[in-house]
Amino acid sequence: MEESTEPAVAYGLRGRKFVVTGGSRGLGFATARLLAAEGASVAICGRDTAQLERAAAELEQTYGARVFTAPVDVLAPNELEDFTDEAGHAFAGLDGIVANVGGKRGAGLLDSTREDWQTTWELNGGHAVRALRAGLPHLRAGSSVVLVSSISGWKARFPAQYGAAKAAEIYLAGALCQELAPQRVRVNTVSPGSILLPGKSWDRLRLRDPEAYAAYAERNPSGRLLHAEEVARVIAFLLSAASGAVNGAHIPVDGGQPQAGLNPAPTSPTT
């Protein structure tokens, strides 16, 4: 698999405390790992308890990070709120939240149900709102919130319910940054393009059909898909004081990818 070779960057996050939803794998874990490497404390959640334990152990053993964890299904009543609130109490305050969980249900307009659309909203914009509502009492002045949207939220592609939910996250950042300005809490959105993650859909396509994968990757100006670490660096920047003048912004991190791609395999909620 392609490896990221970009150098590490210091973001000045030592001693800060962050919540990363879906932080046990994928982009969420890449973000949590970068924050831990910076000397920050991180609270991560995920649906798979064993994976969550492995992720926490790596952060603690490799970086000496303080890690708070809880198994969370963001679709279950109160689990996300309880996790965020408990993390805030455990850390005696928070400096930021990364609302990373996302996913979709259903297919096309006539092949999806009302429940598919509602679930897709809850996995994306809904979960972001709930995490922020629960975390707000713990956020210190000068805190930063990053909502992880998607290229699908601004470069339209089938199926509509996923892109619509991701577009809502972009709007949320613009609106909530104004509402939370008196509390000195910034809110921004990052929209990643297609990311190559070990064992996930694009990686499976790469192994199953290298020609199809190569043809898709070559559509991008860089000739490849993104690495999770590349997106995590932008998230870390938005969490840092260096981005203090960035608020309500939508930042695409897609390498110039021309359009959101169709998923090469059916997807479930991603954490």
N, C-alpha and C positions, 0 to 999 in steps of 0.2 A: 504494500500500500504506500501511496505517496506520503512523505513525511514533511511536516512544517519545519523550516530551517530559519525562520525569522528570529532575531535576537530577543532576549528578555528585556522588558522595560520596567522601570520602577515607577510606581504610581502614588507613593506616599500614603499607603493605607495601613501601615503598622498600627496596631492597637484598635483599629476600627472593628465594628461588629455588624454583620450582614446576614440577612435571610435570603436563601436561594431556593425557590420552589423547584421541585424536580431536580435537586442537586446531586443525585446519586449516580447519574450516568449522562452520557451525551454532552450537549452544550452546557447543561447545568453543572455537571461535574467539572468540565473544563474551566468554567467560571469559578467554581468553588476552589478548585486547585490553584488557580492563579491568585485568588484572594488570600488563600492560606500561605502561599509562597511569599506574599507581600507582608505577612505577619498579622493578618486579620483573623478574627474569630468568625466562624461561619455556622449557620444553622441550615441544615439541609433536610429535605424530606423526599420520600419516594414510596411507591407501592410495594416494592420488593424488599422485604426486611433483610434478607441475606445480602443483597446488593448494597443496601444502605449501610450495613455493618462493614462491608469490605471498603466502601468509599470512605467512611469515617476513619477506619483504621489506617488507610493510606495517608489521609490528610494529617492525622495525628502523628504517625510514625515518621513520615517523610519530612514534614514541615514543623512539627511540634505545635500544631494549631489546636486551639480550643474549638471543639466541635459539638454542637447540639443536634440531635437527630430525633425524628419520630416518623413511624410509618404513616403515610397519609394518602388517602384516596380523595382527590379534590372534589369528586362528585358526591362524596358522603357528607351528610349534614354535620357541620361544626368541626370536622377534623382539621381542615385547613386553618380555620379561625383559632382553634385551640393551639395548634402547633405554633402559629405566628405569635400569639399572645404569650405562650409559655417561653418561647425563645426570647422575647423582649424582657420578660422577667428574669430568665436565667442569665442574660447578659447585662442586666441592669441598664437597658437602653439599647437602641439600634441606630446605626448610621446609614442604613440603606436596605432596600428590598429589591431583589431581582425576581420578577414574576415570569418565570421561564416555562412553566408547564404549558403544553398545547397539544392539540390533536383534533381529529375530526371523526364524525360518524356519517354514514350514508353516502350515496352516490349522486346521480343527477336529480333534477327537480322532481321528476315523476317517479324516481326510484329511491327517494328518501322520504322519511316520515317527519311529522311534526317533532317527534321525540329526537330524531337525528339532528335537526336544526337546534333544538333547545340544548341538547347535550354538547354540541359543537360550541355554542356560545359559552356554556358553563366552563368548558375546558380551557377557553382562551380568555376573552374579555371578562367573563363572570368570575373566574378564579382570580384574575388580577385585581378586580374591584374588591373582592372579599379579603384577599391578603392585605391590601392597602388599608382597608377599613379596620382590620384587626391590629395591624401594625402601627397605625398612625399615633395612638397614644404613647408609643414607645420611641418614636422617631425624634431624634434631637434636632435642634435648629441647625440648618446646614446640611441636612440629610439629602440623599438622592435616591430616587426610585427609577428603575429601568424596567419597562415592559417589553418583553421579547415578542415582537410581531413576526412578520414573514414577508418575503418578496411577494407572496400571494396576496398580501393586504394592499398592494398598490400596483401590481402588474397582474391584471385579472386573468384567471384561468379556471377551468372546471376543476372541482365542483364549487359551486357558488357559496355554500354555507361556510366553508373554511376561510375563503378570502374575505367574506363579509365580516366574520368574527375577528379576523386579524386587522382589517381596516378599522374596526371599532376600537381596537387597542391604540392605533395611531391617533384617532380622534380623542380618546380618553386622555392621552398625555397632554394634548393641547388644551383641553378643558380643565383637567385636574391641576395642572401647573398654576393656573390662575386662581383656582379656589384655595390651593394650599400655600400660595405665596406668602400670606401673612404669618404662616408658621415656619417660613424659610425651608420648605421642602420642595425640591425640584423633581419634576417628572418628565422623563424622555422615553422615546421608543427606538429600539434597534430592530431592523428588518433584515434578517439573514437570507442569503440565497441558499441554494442546495449545498448541504454539508455532507462530506464523506465521513461516516462514523462506522467504526468496526462493528460488524454483525448486523447493521441496520440495512434499510431497503436499498440504498444506493450501493453499498458494499456488496450486498447479495447479488445485485445486478452485475456488478463488476466481475464477480467470480463466475456467475452463471452465463453471462453473455458479454464477454469483453468488448466485442465490436460495437454492440448497442451502447454500452457504457461510454466507450471512447467517443462515439459519434455525438452523444449528448454532452460530454465534457468539452468537446472541441467547439461547441456553440458559444462557449464563454470566451471573452477576450484573453483570459489567462490560459485557456486550454485545459482547465482542470476544475474540480469542485473545491469548495472551501474546506479549510481545516477548522475545527471547533475553536482552537486556540486563537485564530484570527478574529473571530467574533468576540471571544471572551476578552480580548485586549481592548476592544472598543467599549464593552460593558464596563470594564475596570476604569477606563478613562472617564466615563460618565459618572461613576461612583466617586471619583476623586475630586479634590478641590481645584485641580487644573481645569475642570470643565464648569467652573462656577457660573460662567455667563451663558451656559447652554441650558435652556429650559423650554419645555414644550416642543422640543425638536423631534423630527423623525429622521433617523440616520440609517439609510440603506447600507448594508454590508454584504454585497452580493457579487463583488468583483466585476460589475458591469453586465451580469447575466441578463440576457435580453428579455426573458420571460420566465414566469414561474413554471416549473416542469410538472408534468403529471407524475404522480408517485408510481414507481415501478412495481409496487405490490400493495395490497390493501393495508391500511394503517389503522392503528388503534391509538388511544391516548399516549402521547410521548412524554416521558418524564426523565 
